Amino acid sequence: MSNWLRRIGALAVTTLTAFGLTTGSTAQAATPAHYTGVLPDGASWVADVPGAWNGTVILYSHGFGPLQARDAPDEPTGQALLAAGYALVGSSYSGPSLWALASAPRDQFASLDALVRKIGEPRRTIAWGTSMGGLVSALEAESGDRRLDGALTTCGLVAGALNLNDYQLDGEYALSRLLAPAQPVKLVRYASAEEASAAGAALTKIVTDGQGTAAGRARIALGAALMNTPPWLTGDAPPGPADYAGQEQQQQQALAQFVLGFVVPGRYQIELAAGGNSASNAGVDYRALLSGSPLARQVRALYRTAGLDLDADLAELTRHADVTPDRQAVGTLARTSTATGRLRVPELTIHTTADHLVPVEQENWYAHRVRAAGREPLLRQAYVGAAGHCAFRPSETLAALHALESRIGTGHWPDLRPERLNAAAAALGDPGRYLRYTPAPLTGSFDRR
């Protein structure tokens, strides 16, 4: 790793040049510095500045989890950025909920201000967000035109909390109703974190037990489809397009091993921030919902194998769907946790094609949002052929960063074809896995209402 890091500084210049941009003059060499502080609302911030600062600040927004200040997505990427001359800054956000969207953009810009008071005005500032932080960076790209030059959104939750709550509810409801109708699981309006965790554990057990029969596997596939759960979890390539049993097995593993145990407790944190439940399935036609899913063929095939009546199950779901939203919660999340698409600076988003926590289909919804706002020229999206949430190689994210810098510097998007991005990643030490890809529409989005 140390040899790779020593190469990063020189290779960054080479990669930027490949995108038609030179780095220009850098700040005078100085001693590397580490800064920390506390903002007026109680959020903490952290920053690292390299000895040979190149004049660019990365304003990093971390994902869902403990409210601890971070200024890079992971240690290797942070070290690579510092080796290439970038200054890094990020905040913890302020609570009380882990879903801190109401405060995150404000805290991020306040952290940037605190760093500027230490080191002076940067030549360029780029927002970089990961997962929930990708929604933060998308929101910053809408409001920070006087503070930001561009935004890099990685594995971003760009479809926002309203969509997230709705499609997760659809999948969780189907799993509970069809696999264990005599053991109803509470799906919304949790009174405590413990209650939500218990619900997540109950759903996990239901999915684990259901895998033992063909009928259970078919119904798990249906729930997974409604949750936009990709059929690829392990291995260098996904199961074959007609390997429906293999696809379901990987979906079940994802749901049972980490997805349900993470997203159900996460719902409590969103409800806490919103002041109630935003999700709804009352009046949803589940037959129509499945028909729009790219996984519908898989579900139908597994139902045939199991000898089950899919139409009867979908009718059962439609008949008993009765979750209604709290208007105040919907309004709060629409205001704090939903992108408008009205970009003011260039934004490049990248996403793995099989993301189990933030499905790649969110990018489809977001692109339509940006297009409807008339800001399509400011957005570009690229896709990495890999399974996992935020499962990028550092070289892939750095190649994307340099491409965004080219757009900022020249006013025109560079060549973002996969082969060009992969060559840029390879020049940074690891082969890239970018590929041509168009995400399917987001199943169960809030827009269905």
C-alpha positions in Angstrom: 0.0 0.0 0.0 2.8 2.4 0.9 4.4 2.1 -2.6 1.0 2.6 -4.2 0.4 5.8 -2.1 3.8 7.2 -3.0 2.7 6.8 -6.7 -0.6 8.6 -6.2 0.7 12.1 -6.3 2.4 11.7 -9.7 -0.3 9.5 -11.1 -3.0 12.0 -10.2 -1.4 14.5 -12.6 -1.2 11.9 -15.3 -4.9 11.0 -14.9 -6.0 14.6 -14.9 -4.1 15.2 -18.0 -5.8 12.2 -19.6 -9.1 14.0 -19.0 -7.9 17.2 -20.6 -7.1 19.1 -17.4 -3.8 20.1 -15.8 -3.6 20.6 -12.0 -2.1 24.1 -12.2 0.0 25.5 -9.4 -0.1 23.9 -6.0 0.0 25.5 -2.6 3.5 26.0 -1.1 4.7 22.9 0.8 4.1 23.0 4.5 3.7 20.7 7.4 0.7 18.3 7.2 -2.0 19.5 9.6 -4.9 17.8 11.4 -7.8 19.9 12.7 -10.8 19.2 14.8 -13.5 21.4 16.3 -17.1 21.7 17.5 -19.8 23.6 15.7 -22.4 25.8 17.5 -25.1 23.1 17.2 -22.9 20.5 18.8 -21.7 18.7 15.7 -18.0 18.0 15.5 -15.8 18.4 12.5 -12.4 17.0 11.4 -10.0 18.0 8.6 -6.7 16.9 7.2 -4.4 19.1 5.0 -1.4 17.6 3.3 2.0 19.3 3.3 1.8 20.1 -0.4 -1.9 21.1 -0.7 -3.1 21.3 -4.3 -5.6 24.0 -3.5 -8.7 21.7 -3.6 -10.8 20.8 -0.6 -12.9 17.6 -0.5 -16.0 18.2 1.6 -16.9 14.7 2.6 -20.3 13.6 3.8 -20.5 10.2 5.6 -23.3 7.7 5.4 -25.9 6.4 7.9 -24.4 5.4 11.2 -22.8 6.9 14.3 -22.7 10.6 14.3 -18.9 10.8 14.2 -16.9 13.3 12.1 -15.2 11.7 9.1 -13.4 13.3 6.2 -13.0 10.4 3.8 -15.0 7.3 2.8 -12.3 4.9 4.1 -8.6 4.9 5.2 -7.1 3.8 1.8 -9.0 6.4 -0.2 -8.3 9.1 2.4 -4.6 8.4 2.3 -4.6 8.4 -1.5 -6.4 11.7 -1.6 -3.9 13.3 0.9 -1.0 11.8 -1.1 -2.4 13.5 -4.2 -2.5 16.9 -2.4 -6.2 17.2 -1.5 -7.4 18.7 1.8 -10.2 16.8 3.4 -13.0 18.0 5.8 -16.2 16.6 7.1 -18.6 16.8 10.0 -20.5 14.4 12.3 -23.8 16.1 11.7 -26.0 16.8 14.7 -28.8 14.5 16.0 -30.8 13.4 17.8 -31.5 10.9 15.1 -28.9 9.1 13.0 -31.0 10.2 10.0 -29.5 13.7 10.3 -30.5 15.1 6.9 -32.1 18.2 8.5 -28.7 19.3 9.8 -26.2 17.6 7.5 -25.8 20.2 4.7 -25.7 23.1 7.2 -23.1 21.3 9.3 -21.0 20.4 6.3 -20.8 24.0 5.1 -20.1 25.2 8.6 -17.2 22.7 8.7 -15.9 24.0 5.5 -16.0 27.5 6.9 -14.1 26.4 9.9 -11.4 24.9 7.8 -11.2 28.0 5.6 -10.5 30.1 8.6 -7.5 27.9 9.3 -6.0 27.5 5.8 -7.5 30.2 3.6 -9.9 30.1 0.7 -9.4 27.0 -1.5 -9.0 27.2 -5.3 -11.7 24.6 -5.6 -14.2 22.8 -3.4 -15.8 19.5 -4.3 -18.6 17.8 -2.3 -18.2 14.0 -2.0 -20.9 11.9 -0.4 -21.3 8.2 0.3 -24.6 6.3 0.8 -26.8 8.6 2.9 -24.0 11.1 2.5 -24.6 10.8 -1.2 -28.0 12.3 -0.6 -26.3 15.1 1.4 -23.9 15.8 -1.5 -26.8 15.9 -3.9 -28.6 18.4 -1.7 -25.4 20.4 -1.4 -25.2 20.5 -5.2 -28.6 22.2 -5.2 -27.7 24.9 -2.7 -24.0 25.3 -2.7 -23.2 27.0 -6.0 -21.3 29.8 -4.3 -19.4 27.4 -2.1 -19.0 24.4 -4.3 -17.5 23.8 -7.8 -18.9 20.3 -8.2 -20.2 17.1 -6.5 -19.2 13.5 -6.6 -22.0 11.2 -5.3 -21.0 7.6 -4.7 -23.5 4.8 -4.0 -25.8 7.7 -3.1 -29.3 7.4 -1.6 -30.4 9.9 -4.3 -34.0 8.8 -4.4 -34.5 10.1 -0.9 -36.2 8.9 2.3 -39.8 8.9 0.9 -38.9 6.4 -1.8 -36.7 4.4 0.5 -39.5 4.0 3.1 -42.1 3.0 0.6 -40.3 0.3 -1.3 -38.8 -1.2 1.8 -42.2 -1.4 3.3 -43.6 -3.2 0.2 -40.9 -5.9 0.5 -41.1 -6.3 4.3 -44.9 -6.5 4.1 -44.8 -9.2 1.5 -42.3 -11.3 3.4 -44.3 -11.0 6.6 -47.8 -11.5 5.1 -46.9 -14.4 2.8 -44.3 -16.3 4.8 -45.7 -15.9 8.3 -49.3 -14.7 8.3 -49.9 -16.0 11.8 -47.0 -14.1 13.2 -47.6 -10.4 12.2 -44.5 -8.2 12.4 -44.8 -4.5 13.2 -43.5 -2.7 10.2 -43.9 1.1 11.0 -44.4 3.5 13.9 -41.8 2.0 16.2 -41.9 3.2 19.8 -38.2 2.5 20.4 -35.0 1.3 18.8 -35.4 -2.0 20.6 -38.8 -2.5 19.0 -37.5 -1.9 15.6 -34.5 -4.2 16.1 -36.9 -6.9 17.3 -38.9 -6.5 14.1 -35.8 -6.7 12.0 -34.8 -9.9 13.8 -38.3 -11.4 13.4 -38.2 -10.7 9.6 -34.7 -12.2 9.4 -35.9 -15.4 11.0 -38.9 -15.6 8.7 -36.7 -15.3 5.7 -34.2 -17.8 7.1 -37.0 -20.4 7.8 -38.7 -19.7 4.5 -35.7 -20.7 2.5 -36.3 -24.4 3.3 -39.2 -24.9 0.9 -39.9 -24.1 -2.7 -43.0 -22.0 -1.7 -40.9 -20.1 0.7 -38.2 -19.4 -1.8 -40.7 -18.1 -4.3 -42.2 -15.7 -1.8 -38.8 -14.5 -0.7 -38.1 -13.7 -4.4 -41.3 -11.7 -4.5 -40.4 -9.8 -1.4 -36.9 -9.2 -2.7 -38.2 -7.9 -6.0 -40.5 -5.4 -4.3 -37.5 -4.2 -2.3 -35.4 -3.8 -5.5 -32.9 -6.4 -4.0 -30.4 -7.4 -6.7 -29.9 -11.1 -7.4 -26.1 -10.9 -7.0 -24.2 -10.9 -3.7 -21.1 -13.0 -4.0 -18.6 -14.0 -6.8 -17.0 -12.1 -9.6 -20.2 -12.3 -11.8 -23.9 -12.6 -11.1 -25.8 -15.9 -11.6 -26.9 -16.5 -15.1 -30.0 -14.7 -16.5 -32.1 -17.8 -16.3 -30.5 -19.2 -13.0 -33.5 -18.1 -11.0 -32.8 -20.5 -8.1 -29.2 -19.1 -7.9 -30.5 -15.6 -8.0 -33.0 -16.1 -5.2 -30.4 -17.8 -3.1 -28.2 -14.8 -3.2 -31.1 -12.4 -2.5 -32.1 -14.5 0.5 -28.6 -14.5 1.8 -28.4 -10.7 1.5 -31.8 -10.2 3.2 -31.0 -12.7 6.1 -27.4 -11.8 6.6 -27.5 -8.0 6.8 -30.3 -6.2 4.9 -33.3 -6.7 7.1 -31.3 -6.4 10.3 -30.0 -3.0 9.1 -32.9 -1.3 7.2 -35.7 -2.1 9.7 -33.9 -0.5 12.7 -32.9 2.3 10.3 -36.6 3.0 9.7 -37.0 3.9 13.4 -34.2 6.5 13.0 -36.0 8.0 10.0 -39.3 8.0 11.8 -37.6 9.7 14.8 -36.2 12.5 12.5 -39.5 12.8 10.6 -41.8 12.8 13.6 -43.8 9.8 12.4 -44.2 7.3 9.5 -44.0 8.5 5.9 -44.5 5.1 4.3 -47.8 3.9 2.8 -49.1 0.8 1.0 -52.9 1.4 1.4 -54.4 1.2 -2.1 -51.3 -0.2 -3.8 -52.0 -2.8 -6.5 -49.3 -5.3 -6.0 -49.9 -7.1 -9.3 -49.2 -3.8 -11.1 -46.2 -3.1 -8.9 -44.6 -6.5 -9.7 -45.3 -6.1 -13.4 -43.0 -3.1 -13.5 -40.1 -4.9 -11.8 -37.1 -6.2 -13.8 -37.2 -9.2 -11.5 -40.8 -10.2 -12.4 -39.7 -13.0 -14.7 -37.7 -14.6 -11.9 -40.6 -14.4 -9.5 -43.0 -16.0 -11.9 -40.6 -18.8 -12.7 -40.1 -19.6 -9.0 -43.8 -19.5 -8.4 -44.4 -22.0 -11.2 -41.7 -24.3 -9.8 -43.3 -24.2 -6.4 -46.8 -24.8 -7.8 -48.1 -21.6 -6.2 -50.7 -19.1 -7.6 -48.8 -15.8 -7.9 -52.0 -13.9 -8.8 -53.6 -15.1 -5.5 -50.7 -14.0 -3.5 -50.6 -10.6 -5.1 -54.3 -10.2 -4.6 -53.8 -11.1 -0.9 -51.2 -8.4 -0.6 -53.4 -5.8 -2.3 -56.5 -6.7 -0.2 -54.7 -6.4 3.2 -52.4 -3.5 2.5 -53.5 -0.8 5.0 -50.5 1.2 6.1 -51.2 5.0 5.8 -48.7 7.8 6.3 -48.5 10.6 8.8 -48.8 13.8 6.8 -46.3 15.7 9.0 -43.7 13.0 8.5 -44.2 13.1 4.7 -43.8 16.9 4.7 -40.7 16.8 6.9 -38.9 14.2 4.7 -40.0 16.0 1.5 -38.4 19.1 2.8 -35.2 17.7 4.3 -34.6 14.4 2.7 -35.6 14.6 -1.0 -33.6 15.9 -3.9 -35.4 18.4 -6.1 -33.0 17.8 -9.0 -32.3 21.5 -9.4 -28.6 21.2 -9.6 -26.4 24.3 -9.5 -23.0 22.7 -10.0 -21.9 19.7 -12.1 -22.5 16.3 -10.4 -21.1 12.9 -11.2 -22.8 9.9 -9.6 -21.3 6.4 -9.5 -23.0 3.3 -8.3 -22.3 -0.5 -8.2 -24.8 -2.4 -10.3 -25.7 -4.8 -7.4 -26.2 -2.6 -4.3 -28.4 -4.3 -1.7 -28.7 -1.3 0.7 -29.1 1.5 -1.8 -30.4 -0.2 -5.0 -28.9 1.1 -8.3 -32.5 1.8 -9.5 -32.4 4.9 -7.3 -30.2 6.4 -10.0 -33.0 6.0 -12.6 -35.4 8.0 -10.4 -32.8 10.7 -9.7 -32.0 11.1 -13.4 -35.7 11.7 -14.2 -35.8 14.2 -11.3 -32.9 16.2 -12.6 -34.2 16.0 -16.2 -37.7 17.3 -15.0 -35.9 20.2 -13.3 -34.2 21.1 -16.6 -30.7 20.5 -15.2 -29.8 17.4 -17.2 -26.6 18.9 -18.7 -25.1 19.2 -15.2 -25.5 15.5 -14.3 -23.6 12.4 -15.5 -23.9 8.9 -14.1 -21.5 6.0 -14.3 -21.7 2.4 -13.1 -19.3 -0.1 -11.7 -20.0 -3.8 -12.4 -19.7 -5.1 -8.8 -21.8 -6.5 -6.0 -21.9 -4.7 -2.7 -22.9 -1.4 -1.1 -20.2 1.2 -1.9 -17.9 -1.6 -3.0 -15.6 0.6 -5.1 -11.9 0.3 -5.5 -10.1 3.5 -4.5 -8.8 3.8 -8.1 -12.4 3.8 -9.4 -13.5 6.7 -7.2 -10.4 8.7 -7.8 -10.8 8.2 -11.6 -14.4 9.6 -11.2 -13.1 12.5 -9.1 -10.6 13.4 -11.8 -13.3 13.2 -14.5 -15.4 15.6 -12.4 -12.4 18.0 -12.0 -12.1 18.0 -15.8 -15.7 19.1 -16.1 -15.2 21.8 -13.6 -12.0 23.0 -15.2 -13.0 23.0 -18.8 -16.8 23.6 -18.6 -17.4 20.4 -20.6 -17.8 16.8 -19.6 -14.9 14.6 -20.6 -15.2 11.3 -22.3 -16.9 9.1 -19.6 -17.2 5.9 -21.6 -16.4 2.9 -19.4 -13.1 2.1 -21.2 -11.9 5.7 -20.5 -12.7 5.5 -16.8 -11.2 2.0 -16.6 -8.0 3.2 -18.2 -7.9 6.1 -15.7 -8.4 3.7 -12.8 -5.7 1.4 -14.1 -3.3 4.3 -14.3 -3.9 4.8 -10.6 -2.9 1.2 -9.8 -6.1 -1.0 -9.9 -8.2 -2.0 -12.9 -11.5 -0.3 -13.2 -14.8 -2.2 -13.5 -16.9 0.5 -15.2 -19.4 -0.8 -17.7 -22.2 0.3 -19.9 -25.4 0.0 -17.9 -28.9 1.5 -17.7 -30.7 1.0 -14.3 -34.3 -0.1 -14.4 -37.1 2.1 -12.9 -37.4 2.1 -9.1 -40.1 -0.4 -8.1 -42.5 1.0 -5.4 -41.4 4.6 -5.6 -43.3 7.3 -3.7 -44.5 8.7 -7.0 -47.0 5.9 -7.3 -49.3 7.8 -4.9 
